[in-house]
Amino acid sequence: MRRHHRTTPRMVRVLGSLLLVAAAGTFTAGAAPTPTTPAATPLDRIVPTPASVSPGGAPYRITRDTAIKISDHREVRRVGEYLAAVLRPSTGYPLPVTTKGRGGIRLHLDPGRYGAEGYRLDSGSGGVTITAGAPAGLFHGVQTLRQLLPAAIESKSVRHGPWTVAGGTVEDRPRYSYRGAMLDVSRHFFTVDQVKRYIDELALYKINKLHLHLSDDQGWRLAIDSWPRLATYGGSTQVGGGPGGYYTKAEYKEIVRYASSRFLEVVPEIDMPGHTNAALASYAELNCDGVAPPLYTGTEVGFSSLCAGKEVTYDFAEDVIRELAALTPGRYLHIGGDEAHSTSHEDYVKFMDRVQPIVAKYGKTVVGWHQLTGAHPAKGALAQYWGLDDASAEEKAQVVAAARNGTGLVLSPADRLYLDMKYTDDTPLGQDWAGLVEVRRAYDWDPGTYLAGAPSSSVKGVEAPLWTETLVTSADLEYMAFPRLAGTAELGWSPAATHDWDAYKVRLAAQAPRWDALGISYYRSPQVPWPSSG
């Protein structure tokens, strides 16, 4: 198999929705709707769908007098300023962030409630209150509030409202704690600003992990002081022979900081022992024969390997892991481990047995592609499954056995969640080695039951990888990610009982005007009833 080639039940009832629509045109209790007043977005029109929705009551209208009231807490203020930065350009309102007065929009921290990422949103004629047990929950509640406002709220210039939020209550928390997206910056290099743009897009849908694929055959993308040629030479090209590039340590720390400001944890990956040609080309001593191969700009896989029999290999691994761990505050460090076709099984096991303790030594938890389960996964390690629906029984059994033995699973089945797979034969970008992945196929499955025999408790979440052999620009990334990324987010966040394609495709279609306002390129799948205005 080749990776790179080719609720709880919602409390929504029909009557409640009808009452919501009837009330949506009002701005204060008792005011009559007018034909020119658009209906407020129903509370159950959110992606990912919330755990519980109770519509009803008068809506709230944001006006020039609205303030954002916060508690005197640094992280809460950060969320408040983020919200104000979203709302000010389009409304033209001052929207002060303050600890005084009544506010209108209130961000309230209530430790001990709603878990690490859950929240409650209450909307009525007097205002909107978002309550959470932790700042991450407030931030996720803010994303829900954004979707409840007209899509024009995303504009960078002043637009006409009204800026109305439907009345009612949303109570919400995630199904899984790991909801990830991977960006391959090795096949084609993407700048700090491009990565930041992708982070902002992930945050819209409550994604909380950014997996950065930092090294591969075609390029090494992070400066390592103890092995400087990795970046300066190994990072000097990319697929097709372009200029490549790499992140300085300061630039990588800025990506980590920015992701943290959107409550995403960066999971960096150094792929080993295969997918290492850029490193092998940079340092001859990492090769078993002591001869450095040329830089590689093609798209084949499985031909490169670090030399498991040389002690310098483990000096190299420790230096890289030590420097990377020092730059990364998150708990995880991904060591790859896939498609090591040029490494014998014996050497693969030896390598993983030597490298996993190094990750623990520097305070991180191992993540590896699911081939790690063919070795000896470290206690607490996560295995990222990228196999297909019809993967061999042997391959699946190996992963299931590891899960039964305590290894956590992150599910990224290539024929479901690989965002670089073509939608149809006519898709101009991407690959098709895992098959064609239309929007419904990406959405319509259950992570909790996907691997038969794996304990449901072993599934820690989902991740949508985006490999970039054919992707060069931010528009390319967006076209392949949207709309499928929203489905991944819902699989990771929403209760299993809410999963329904027919309902989801309507909510998904309603995202299109927001993507248009944000300038996000996306695929208009014929499976989705997009608004005619686009």
C-alpha positions as CSV (number, residue, x, y, z in Angstrom):
1,M,0.0,0.0,0.0
2,R,1.4,3.4,-0.8
3,R,0.4,6.4,1.1
4,H,1.7,9.3,-1.1
5,H,1.4,8.0,-4.6
6,R,-1.0,8.1,-6.3
7,T,-24.7,12.8,21.6
8,T,-26.2,12.7,23.5
9,P,-29.2,13.3,21.2
10,R,-29.8,16.9,20.2
11,M,-32.8,18.6,21.7
12,V,-34.0,19.9,18.4
13,R,-37.6,19.4,17.4
14,V,-39.6,20.6,14.4
15,L,-41.8,22.8,16.6
16,G,-38.7,24.4,18.2
17,S,-37.3,25.1,14.7
18,L,-40.5,26.7,13.5
19,L,-40.7,28.9,16.6
20,L,-37.1,29.9,16.0
21,V,-37.8,30.9,12.4
22,A,-40.8,32.8,13.5
23,A,-38.8,34.6,16.2
24,A,-35.7,35.1,14.0
25,G,-36.8,38.3,12.4
26,T,-37.3,40.1,15.7
27,F,-34.6,42.1,17.5
28,T,-36.4,42.6,20.8
29,A,-39.2,40.7,22.4
30,G,-42.6,41.6,21.0
31,A,-41.3,43.4,17.8
32,A,-42.9,42.3,14.6
33,P,-40.7,40.8,11.9
34,T,-40.5,42.8,8.7
35,P,-40.1,41.4,5.1
36,T,-36.7,43.0,4.8
37,T,-35.3,41.4,7.9
38,P,-33.5,38.1,7.2
39,A,-34.1,35.2,9.5
40,A,-31.3,34.6,12.0
41,T,-29.3,31.4,11.5
42,P,-31.0,28.5,13.4
43,L,-29.0,27.2,16.3
44,D,-28.9,23.8,14.7
45,R,-27.3,25.0,11.5
46,I,-23.8,24.7,12.9
47,V,-20.8,22.6,11.7
48,P,-19.8,20.6,13.6
49,T,-23.3,20.0,15.0
50,P,-23.6,20.7,18.7
51,A,-24.3,18.1,21.3
52,S,-27.5,19.8,22.5
53,V,-29.6,22.6,21.0
54,S,-32.7,24.3,22.6
55,P,-34.0,27.0,20.3
56,G,-36.5,29.6,21.5
57,G,-37.0,33.1,22.7
58,A,-36.1,36.4,21.3
59,P,-32.9,36.8,19.3
60,Y,-30.1,39.2,20.2
61,R,-28.9,42.0,17.9
62,I,-25.3,43.3,18.0
63,T,-25.3,47.1,17.8
64,R,-22.9,50.0,18.1
65,D,-23.5,49.9,21.9
66,T,-22.5,46.2,22.2
67,A,-19.4,45.5,24.3
68,I,-17.6,42.2,25.0
69,K,-17.5,41.6,28.7
70,I,-14.9,39.3,30.1
71,S,-13.6,38.2,33.4
72,D,-10.2,39.5,34.6
73,H,-8.3,36.5,33.2
74,R,-5.5,36.8,30.6
75,E,-6.7,33.9,28.4
76,V,-10.3,35.1,28.5
77,R,-9.1,38.5,27.4
78,R,-7.2,36.9,24.6
79,V,-10.4,35.2,23.4
80,G,-12.4,38.4,23.8
81,E,-9.9,40.3,21.7
82,Y,-10.0,37.6,19.0
83,L,-13.8,37.9,18.9
84,A,-13.6,41.6,18.6
85,A,-11.1,41.4,15.8
86,V,-13.5,39.2,13.9
87,L,-16.5,41.4,14.4
88,R,-15.1,45.0,14.2
89,P,-14.2,45.2,10.5
90,S,-17.6,44.0,9.1
91,T,-19.8,45.8,11.7
92,G,-17.8,49.0,12.0
93,Y,-18.7,48.9,15.7
94,P,-16.1,49.7,18.5
95,L,-17.0,46.5,20.5
96,P,-14.8,47.3,23.5
97,V,-13.4,44.3,25.4
98,T,-14.0,45.2,29.1
99,T,-14.4,43.8,32.6
100,K,-17.0,46.4,33.5
101,G,-20.6,46.9,32.6
102,R,-23.2,44.5,31.3
103,G,-21.6,43.8,27.9
104,G,-24.0,42.3,25.5
105,I,-21.6,39.5,24.6
106,R,-20.3,37.9,27.7
107,L,-17.4,35.4,28.0
108,H,-17.6,33.6,31.4
109,L,-15.2,31.1,32.8
110,D,-16.8,28.6,35.2
111,P,-14.0,26.0,36.1
112,G,-15.2,22.5,36.7
113,R,-18.0,22.7,34.2
114,Y,-18.2,21.6,30.5
115,G,-14.8,19.9,30.5
116,A,-11.6,21.1,28.9
117,E,-13.2,22.2,25.6
118,G,-17.0,22.2,26.1
119,Y,-19.1,25.4,26.4
120,R,-22.6,26.7,26.8
121,L,-24.0,29.5,24.6
122,D,-27.1,31.3,25.8
123,S,-28.8,33.9,23.5
124,G,-31.7,36.1,24.2
125,S,-32.9,39.7,23.7
126,G,-30.5,40.9,26.5
127,G,-27.3,39.4,25.1
128,V,-25.2,36.4,24.3
129,T,-23.3,34.6,27.1
130,I,-20.7,31.9,26.4
131,T,-19.7,29.9,29.5
132,A,-16.9,27.4,29.6
133,G,-14.8,25.6,32.1
134,A,-11.6,26.5,30.3
135,P,-10.4,29.1,27.7
136,A,-10.4,26.6,24.9
137,G,-14.2,26.1,25.5
138,L,-14.8,29.8,25.2
139,F,-12.9,29.9,22.0
140,H,-14.9,27.0,20.5
141,G,-18.1,28.8,21.7
142,V,-16.9,31.9,19.8
143,Q,-16.6,29.8,16.6
144,T,-20.3,28.7,17.1
145,L,-21.3,32.4,17.6
146,R,-19.5,33.3,14.3
147,Q,-21.6,30.7,12.5
148,L,-24.8,32.0,14.0
149,L,-24.1,35.5,12.6
150,P,-24.6,36.3,8.9
151,A,-21.7,35.2,6.6
152,A,-21.0,38.9,5.9
153,I,-19.6,39.1,9.5
154,E,-16.4,37.6,8.0
155,S,-15.9,40.6,5.7
156,K,-12.8,42.8,6.1
157,S,-14.8,45.9,5.2
158,V,-18.0,47.4,6.7
159,R,-21.2,45.7,5.7
160,H,-24.8,46.3,6.5
161,G,-26.4,44.1,9.1
162,P,-28.5,43.4,11.0
163,W,-26.1,41.2,13.1
164,T,-28.7,39.0,14.7
165,V,-28.1,35.8,16.9
166,A,-31.1,33.5,17.2
167,G,-32.5,33.0,20.7
168,G,-31.9,29.7,22.6
169,T,-29.2,27.6,24.2
170,V,-26.4,25.4,22.9
171,E,-24.6,23.0,25.2
172,D,-21.6,21.4,23.6
173,R,-18.5,19.3,24.2
174,P,-16.4,17.2,21.9
175,R,-16.7,13.4,21.3
176,Y,-12.9,13.1,20.9
177,S,-10.0,15.0,22.4
178,Y,-7.8,14.5,19.3
179,R,-9.3,16.3,16.3
180,G,-6.4,16.9,13.9
181,A,-5.4,18.0,10.4
182,M,-2.0,17.4,8.9
183,L,-0.1,19.6,6.6
184,D,2.8,18.3,4.5
185,V,5.3,21.1,4.1
186,S,8.0,18.7,2.8
187,R,6.8,17.9,-0.7
188,H,6.1,21.5,-1.3
189,F,7.2,24.2,1.2
190,F,4.6,26.6,2.6
191,T,5.5,29.9,4.3
192,V,4.7,30.9,7.9
193,D,1.9,33.1,6.6
194,Q,0.4,30.3,4.5
195,V,0.5,27.9,7.5
196,K,-1.2,30.6,9.7
197,R,-4.0,31.0,7.1
198,Y,-4.6,27.2,7.3
199,I,-4.6,27.4,11.1
200,D,-7.3,30.0,11.0
201,E,-9.4,27.8,8.7
202,L,-8.9,24.8,11.0
203,A,-10.0,26.8,14.0
204,L,-13.3,27.6,12.4
205,Y,-14.4,24.0,12.9
206,K,-12.9,23.3,16.3
207,I,-9.9,21.3,15.1
208,N,-7.4,21.2,17.9
209,K,-4.3,19.5,16.5
210,L,-2.0,20.7,13.7
211,H,0.3,17.9,12.6
212,L,3.2,19.4,10.6
213,H,5.0,16.9,8.4
214,L,8.4,18.6,8.6
215,S,10.7,16.1,6.8
216,D,10.6,13.7,3.9
217,D,12.6,12.6,0.9
218,Q,12.0,15.9,-0.9
219,G,12.8,18.4,1.8
220,W,13.8,19.0,5.4
221,R,11.9,22.0,6.7
222,L,13.3,22.9,10.2
223,A,16.6,24.4,11.2
224,I,18.5,22.0,13.6
225,D,21.6,23.7,15.1
226,S,23.5,20.5,15.6
227,W,23.0,19.3,12.0
228,P,22.7,22.6,10.1
229,R,22.9,21.1,6.5
230,L,19.6,19.4,7.1
231,A,17.8,22.7,6.5
232,T,20.3,24.6,4.3
233,Y,21.0,21.8,1.9
234,G,18.2,19.2,2.6
235,G,15.6,22.0,2.5
236,S,16.8,23.5,-0.7
237,T,14.4,21.9,-3.0
238,Q,10.9,20.3,-3.3
239,V,8.8,18.2,-5.7
240,G,9.5,19.3,-9.3
241,G,12.8,21.0,-8.3
242,G,11.5,24.3,-6.9
243,P,13.4,26.3,-4.4
244,G,12.0,24.6,-1.3
245,G,12.7,26.4,2.0
246,Y,12.8,25.8,5.7
247,Y,11.6,27.4,9.0
248,T,14.1,29.0,11.3
249,K,13.6,28.1,14.9
250,A,12.1,31.6,15.4
251,E,9.7,31.0,12.6
252,Y,8.7,27.6,13.9
253,K,8.1,29.0,17.3
254,E,5.9,31.7,15.7
255,I,3.8,28.9,14.0
256,V,3.5,27.2,17.4
257,R,2.5,30.5,19.1
258,Y,-0.1,31.3,16.5
259,A,-1.6,27.9,16.6
260,S,-1.8,28.1,20.4
261,S,-3.6,31.4,20.1
262,R,-6.3,29.5,18.2
263,F,-6.2,26.6,20.7
264,L,-4.4,24.2,18.3
265,E,-1.5,22.1,19.5
266,V,1.3,21.6,17.0
267,V,2.3,17.9,16.6
268,P,5.6,18.0,14.7
269,E,6.7,15.0,12.6
270,I,10.2,13.9,11.7
271,D,9.6,10.8,9.5
272,M,12.0,8.0,10.3
273,P,13.7,5.6,9.4
274,G,12.2,5.9,5.8
275,H,11.2,9.0,4.0
276,T,14.7,10.4,4.9
277,N,16.5,11.1,1.6
278,A,16.8,14.8,2.4
279,A,18.7,13.9,5.6
280,L,20.7,11.2,3.8
281,A,21.7,13.7,1.1
282,S,22.8,16.2,3.7
283,Y,25.0,13.9,5.8
284,A,26.9,11.0,4.2
285,E,27.5,9.4,7.5
286,L,23.8,8.6,8.0
287,N,24.0,6.2,5.0
288,C,25.1,2.6,5.6
289,D,27.7,2.9,2.8
290,G,28.8,6.4,3.8
291,V,27.8,7.8,0.4
292,A,25.3,10.7,0.3
293,P,22.6,10.3,-2.4
294,P,21.6,13.3,-4.5
295,L,18.7,15.5,-3.5
296,Y,15.3,14.1,-4.7
297,T,12.5,15.9,-6.3
298,G,10.3,13.1,-7.5
299,T,7.3,11.4,-5.8
300,E,8.3,7.8,-5.4
301,V,8.3,6.4,-1.9
302,G,10.0,3.6,0.1
303,F,13.5,3.8,-1.2
304,S,15.3,5.6,1.6
305,S,16.4,4.5,5.1
306,L,18.5,5.7,7.9
307,C,21.2,3.1,8.8
308,A,19.9,1.3,11.8
309,G,23.2,-0.4,12.5
310,K,25.2,2.8,13.0
311,E,25.4,4.5,16.3
312,V,25.6,7.9,14.6
313,T,22.0,7.3,13.5
314,Y,20.8,7.5,17.1
315,D,23.1,10.5,17.9
316,F,21.3,12.2,15.0
317,A,17.8,11.1,16.2
318,E,18.5,12.3,19.7
319,D,19.9,15.7,18.6
320,V,16.9,16.3,16.3
321,I,14.3,15.2,18.9
322,R,16.0,17.2,21.7
323,E,16.0,20.4,19.7
324,L,12.5,19.8,18.3
325,A,11.0,19.0,21.8
326,A,12.6,22.2,23.2
327,L,10.7,24.2,20.6
328,T,7.4,22.4,21.0
329,P,5.3,22.9,24.2
330,G,2.6,20.3,23.1
331,R,2.7,16.8,24.4
332,Y,3.2,14.8,21.2
333,L,6.1,14.2,18.8
334,H,5.5,12.2,15.7
335,I,8.3,9.9,14.5
336,G,6.7,8.7,11.3
337,G,7.6,5.1,10.7
338,D,5.6,4.4,7.5
339,E,6.7,3.0,4.2
340,A,10.1,1.9,5.5
341,H,10.4,-0.5,2.6
342,S,14.2,-0.2,2.5
343,T,14.6,-1.1,6.1
344,S,14.5,-4.8,7.2
345,H,11.9,-5.7,9.8
346,E,14.6,-6.5,12.2
347,D,16.3,-3.1,11.7
348,Y,12.9,-1.4,11.9
349,V,12.1,-2.9,15.2
350,K,15.6,-2.1,16.5
351,F,15.3,1.5,15.3
352,M,11.9,2.1,16.9
353,D,13.0,0.4,20.1
354,R,15.9,2.9,20.3
355,V,14.1,6.0,19.2
356,Q,10.9,5.8,21.3
357,P,12.7,6.1,24.6
358,I,14.5,9.3,23.3
359,V,11.1,10.9,22.7
360,A,10.1,10.1,26.3
361,K,13.5,11.3,27.6
362,Y,12.6,14.8,26.3
363,G,9.1,14.8,27.8
364,K,7.0,13.9,24.8
365,T,4.5,11.2,23.9
366,V,5.2,9.1,20.8
367,V,2.9,9.3,17.7
368,G,3.7,7.1,14.8
369,W,2.0,5.9,11.6
370,H,0.3,2.6,12.3
371,Q,3.3,0.6,11.0
372,L,4.6,1.3,14.5
373,T,2.3,-1.4,15.8
374,G,4.6,-3.9,13.9
375,A,7.3,-3.1,16.4
376,H,6.8,-2.4,20.1
377,P,4.8,0.8,20.7
378,A,5.8,2.6,23.8
379,K,3.5,2.8,26.7
380,G,1.0,5.6,26.0
381,A,2.0,5.9,22.3
382,L,-0.6,6.8,19.6
383,A,-0.7,4.9,16.3
384,Q,-2.1,6.8,13.4
385,Y,-4.0,4.4,11.1
386,W,-4.0,5.4,7.4
387,G,-5.0,2.0,5.9
388,L,-8.0,1.6,3.5
389,D,-11.4,0.1,4.2
390,D,-10.2,-3.0,2.4
391,A,-6.8,-3.2,4.0
392,S,-5.6,-6.8,4.7
393,A,-7.0,-8.7,7.7
394,E,-3.4,-9.1,8.9
395,E,-2.7,-5.4,8.8
396,K,-5.8,-4.5,10.7
397,A,-5.3,-7.4,13.2
398,Q,-1.9,-6.0,14.1
399,V,-3.4,-2.6,14.8
400,V,-6.3,-4.0,16.7
401,A,-4.0,-6.1,18.8
402,A,-1.9,-3.0,19.7
403,A,-5.1,-1.1,20.6
404,R,-6.2,-4.0,22.9
405,N,-2.8,-3.7,24.5
406,G,-3.2,0.0,25.3
407,T,-2.0,1.8,22.2
408,G,-4.2,4.7,21.4
409,L,-5.5,5.1,17.8
410,V,-5.9,8.2,15.7
411,L,-7.9,7.3,12.6
412,S,-6.9,8.7,9.2
413,P,-8.1,6.1,6.7
414,A,-6.7,7.2,3.3
415,D,-9.9,6.4,1.4
416,R,-11.9,8.5,3.8
417,L,-9.8,11.3,5.3
418,Y,-6.8,11.9,3.0
419,L,-7.6,15.4,1.7
420,D,-5.2,15.0,-1.2
421,M,-7.3,12.3,-2.8
422,K,-9.2,13.4,-5.9
423,Y,-13.0,14.0,-5.5
424,T,-13.7,12.6,-8.9
425,D,-11.8,11.6,-12.0
426,D,-12.0,15.2,-13.2
427,T,-10.4,16.8,-10.1
428,P,-7.5,18.8,-11.4
429,L,-5.4,18.4,-8.3
430,G,-4.5,15.5,-6.0
431,Q,-4.0,11.7,-6.4
432,D,-6.2,8.7,-6.6
433,W,-4.1,5.7,-5.3
434,A,-6.5,5.3,-2.4
435,G,-9.5,5.9,-4.6
436,L,-11.8,8.8,-5.3
437,V,-13.2,10.4,-2.1
438,E,-16.3,12.5,-2.6
439,V,-17.7,14.5,0.3
440,R,-20.2,11.9,1.4
441,R,-17.6,9.2,1.6
442,A,-15.4,11.4,3.7
443,Y,-18.2,12.0,6.1
444,D,-20.3,8.9,6.2
445,W,-18.5,6.5,8.6
446,D,-18.1,6.1,12.4
447,P,-14.6,6.3,13.9
448,G,-15.9,4.4,17.0
449,T,-16.6,1.3,15.0
450,Y,-14.3,1.6,12.1
451,L,-11.7,-1.0,13.2
452,A,-13.6,-4.1,14.2
453,G,-12.3,-5.5,17.5
454,A,-10.5,-2.3,18.6
455,P,-11.9,-1.1,21.9
456,S,-13.9,2.1,21.4
457,S,-11.9,3.6,24.3
458,S,-8.7,3.1,22.2
459,V,-9.9,5.6,19.6
460,K,-8.6,9.0,20.6
461,G,-9.8,10.8,17.6
462,V,-9.4,11.5,13.9
463,E,-7.0,13.4,11.6
464,A,-7.3,14.6,8.0
465,P,-3.8,14.5,6.3
466,L,-3.1,16.8,3.4
467,W,-0.1,15.6,1.3
468,T,1.2,18.1,-1.1
469,E,2.9,16.4,-4.1
470,T,0.5,18.2,-6.4
471,L,-0.4,21.2,-4.2
472,V,1.6,24.5,-4.5
473,T,-0.6,27.4,-3.3
474,S,-3.0,28.1,-0.5
475,A,-5.8,28.0,-2.9
476,D,-4.7,24.4,-3.8
477,L,-4.8,23.4,-0.2
478,E,-8.2,24.9,0.4
479,Y,-9.7,23.4,-2.7
480,M,-8.7,19.9,-1.5
481,A,-9.5,20.5,2.1
482,F,-12.9,22.2,1.7
483,P,-15.6,20.9,2.1
484,R,-14.2,17.6,3.4
485,L,-12.3,19.1,6.3
486,A,-15.6,20.2,7.9
487,G,-16.8,16.6,7.8
488,T,-13.6,15.4,9.6
489,A,-14.3,18.1,12.2
490,E,-17.8,16.8,12.8
491,L,-16.6,13.2,13.0
492,G,-14.2,14.3,15.8
493,W,-16.5,16.7,17.6
494,S,-20.2,15.7,17.4
495,P,-21.9,12.9,19.2
496,A,-22.3,9.7,17.2
497,A,-26.1,9.9,17.6
498,T,-26.2,13.1,15.6
499,H,-24.5,11.6,12.5
500,D,-26.8,11.9,9.5
501,W,-25.7,12.7,6.0
502,D,-29.0,14.2,4.8
503,A,-29.0,16.7,7.7
504,Y,-25.3,17.3,7.4
505,K,-25.2,18.2,3.7
506,V,-27.8,21.0,4.4
507,R,-25.7,22.4,7.2
508,L,-22.6,22.0,5.0
509,A,-24.2,23.9,2.1
510,A,-24.9,26.8,4.5
511,Q,-21.1,27.2,5.0
512,A,-20.5,28.3,1.4
513,P,-21.4,32.0,1.8
514,R,-19.0,32.1,4.8
515,W,-16.2,30.5,2.7
516,D,-16.9,33.0,0.0
517,A,-16.6,35.9,2.4
518,L,-13.3,34.5,3.7
519,G,-11.9,34.0,0.3
520,I,-11.6,30.2,0.8
521,S,-11.4,28.2,-2.4
522,Y,-13.6,25.0,-2.3
523,Y,-15.0,22.2,-4.4
524,R,-18.7,22.6,-5.1
525,S,-19.6,18.9,-4.9
526,P,-22.8,17.9,-6.7
527,Q,-23.7,15.9,-3.6
528,V,-24.3,19.1,-1.6
529,P,-27.2,21.5,-2.1
530,W,-25.2,24.6,-2.3
531,P,-27.0,28.0,-2.4
532,S,-27.5,29.1,-5.9
533,S,-25.7,32.4,-5.2
534,G,-22.7,30.5,-4.1
